[in-house]
Amino acid sequence: MKTLQIDIVSDVVCPWCAIGFANLNTALKALDEPIEAQIKWHPFQLNPYMPKEGQDINEHLAEKYGLSESKLAENKQHIRQVGKNSGVDFKFDQRARIYNTLDCHVLLHWAGEKNKQTQLKLAFFKAYFSEGKDISQQDILLDVVESVGLDKLEAQIVLKDEKYKEVVKDEESKYKSMGIQSVPAFIINNEYLLSGGQPSEVFKQSLQDILVKSSAKNGAKS
């Protein structure tokens, strides 16, 4: 079976990251041949200087992008519909604030050591976008951790370990130095970059093209 290494740079509070992964997953299942996808998530904080208590989401988006109230409502409706088509349930009426996500990324890095990274990432997406939970609160994060079968007490220790935070920040700097300034970013086989929450059909075609190129390269080497 052929394999694809897929490194995903994203943030927990990015709706297009949730949509992008859902569509990527659909594309992987629709490929002409079975593929083993080796997925690893990497940190990108959309708002690294956001205070821990967060900010009202509408206020934040208006300040950051200069969007009017009507444009904000229009964008929400568009994302909600795209999410529905992709199987992602956005309940923006419950998501009142946007939060600092450093602790989320620390736990995701740790979850990668336990082979539970994707499960935790999807659980964070659900907690924030579908349940409107305050993902800056440690007790909420620990409950999410426990929900995917990870040890709550160990996670508590990890959150207090400054080394994990430094690792996350260093990794984030690494990807920014590579030119990644927006998310989601999907790096395939350390060579090909797919950006944004693309439709599943676009992902499928791109992955098919990459598989053909990879096969050609491997054939040339043999």
PEVENRA-V75230 format. One record per backbone hydrogen bond with DSSP energy under -1.0 kcal/mol. NH is the residue of the N-H (numbers start at 1). CO is the residue of the C=O. Records with the same first field share a line. If there is no record, write none. Layout:
NH: CO + CO
This chain:
4: 36
6: 38
7: 187
8: 40
9: 185
10: 42
14: 11
18: 14
19: 15
20: 16
21: 17
22: 18
23: 19
24: 20
25: 21
26: 22
27: 23
28: 24
29: 25
30: 26
36: 2
38: 4
40: 6
42: 8
50: 47
54: 51
55: 98
57: 96
60: 56
61: 57
62: 58
63: 59
64: 60
65: 61
66: 62
72: 68
73: 69
74: 70
75: 71
76: 72
77: 73
78: 74
79: 75
80: 76
81: 77
82: 78
83: 79
84: 80
85: 81
86: 82
88: 83
91: 129
94: 91
96: 94
98: 55
105: 101
106: 102
107: 103
108: 104
109: 105
110: 106
111: 107
112: 108
116: 111
120: 116
121: 117
122: 118
123: 119
124: 120
125: 121
126: 122
127: 123
128: 124
129: 125
130: 126
131: 126
133: 127
135: 133
137: 134
141: 137
142: 138
143: 139
144: 140
145: 141
146: 142
147: 143
148: 145
149: 146
150: 145
155: 151
156: 152
157: 153
158: 154
159: 155
161: 158
165: 161
166: 162
167: 163
168: 164
169: 165
170: 166
171: 167
172: 168
173: 169
174: 170
175: 171
176: 172
177: 173
179: 176
180: 175
185: 9
186: 194
187: 7
188: 192
189: 5
191: 188
192: 188
194: 186
196: 184
198: 196
203: 199
204: 200
205: 201
206: 202
207: 203
208: 204
209: 205
210: 206
211: 207
212: 208
213: 209
214: 210
215: 211
216: 212
217: 213
218: 214
219: 215
220: 216
221: 217
222: 218
